[in-house]
Structure formats: C-alpha cells, structure tokens
Amino acid sequence: MIIMPRLIPIIVHFGLALVPRLYGNHPKIPLIEKDIRRFMSGYRGEVTTDFHSQFLDDKNHSIFRGLRLLNGHHHFQIDTAILSRKYLLLLETKNNSGDLHIDQEQFSQTSSYGEKGYKHPIIQVNEHRDKLHAWLKSHHLHHSPRRPQPPICTH
C-alpha cells in the first residue's frame, strides 16, 4: 500500500514560478534552470523505482516515497522506504547520465558538463539507516535488530 505518493520537488515548482518573473537576462536564470533540471532528473529516476515497487503485494508492504523526517535539529530524506512485518528496506535512487566510476568511497560522473563527484550511495543509505534507527528510538518505536549485511548494489 502506498502510504506517501511521490511528489515533484517543491523547489522545482519554486524555480518554475520564479524564472518568468525575472528579467530575461538575469544572471541567476541559468543556475535556477540547472537546479530544475537536476531535481527533475532525480525525480524521474525515483519514479522509475516507483514503477518496480508497484509489483509488491499491497497487503504486506507499506511504501513511503520521499520520506522526510526531523532528527534533532536536522532533516533527512529517504527516497523510498518499504515497510513489511519482517523488514524495513531503504532505497536510494540515482539517475545519472554519462560515464560513472564507482569505488569504495564515492562515485563520479563524467558527462558533457564535466566531471562531478558524489558520496557513494551505499554510504549514503547506511547513514540514512542510522538516522532512521535514531529517529525510531527517539519516538519510542520498535525497529528490527541491526544485523550487518553486505550492501546490495544493482546497476
């Protein structure tokens, strides 16, 4: 059962509303348009993940898309969380074009825009797992015991 639907990021709506209100040669327009493209690319990747999660049995799974939680003074966001009676699965979605290089600490992307480095998605999802466990504990909610398991990465 889908508990939280996936929504277009609000920053995209802000950007789309702001650009027509600026002078045509405003120096911030290219930056705003770049942000819109970047956030929409991420959104499209997450929607692709949503397509695959629709085949889960609705009676046994609760799906949270774009889950944003407050942990202390800071928020953290989980692309997709799938909850069942037996497990809680966190999915981190990446939607990158160009050539990707993945190593132990990070991954980098080389495209027509140049090269850019990112935090490794497995490290990122492990941080989200730890923050979620802390959030559950702070709200006196039960969570499954932490069992170290090798990360799973698919391409």
C-alpha positions, 0 to 999 in steps of 0.5 A: 500500500502506498502510504506517501505518493511521490511528489515533484520537488517543491523547489522545482515548482519554486524555480518554475514560478520564479524564472518568468518573473525575472528579467530575461537576462538575469544572471541567476536564470541559468543556475535556477534552470540547472537546479530544475533540471537536476531535481527533475532528473532525480525525480524521474529516476525515483519514479522509475523505482516507483514503477518496480515497487508497484509489483509488491503485494499491497497487503504486506508492504507499506511504501513511503516515497520521499520520506522526510523526517526531523532528527534533532535539529536536522532533516533527512530524506529517504527516497523510498522506504518499504515497510513489511512485518519482517523488514524495513528496506531503504532505497536510494535512487540515482539517475545519472547520465554519462560515464560513472566510476564507482569505488569504495568511497564515492562515485563520479560522473563524467558527462558533457558538463564535466566531471562531478563527484558524489558520496557513494550511495551505499554510504549514503543509505547506511547513514540514512539507516542510522538516522532512521534507527535514531529517529525510531528510538527517539519516538519510542518505536520498535525497529528490527535488530541491526544485523550487518549485511553486505550492501546490495548494489544493482546497476 
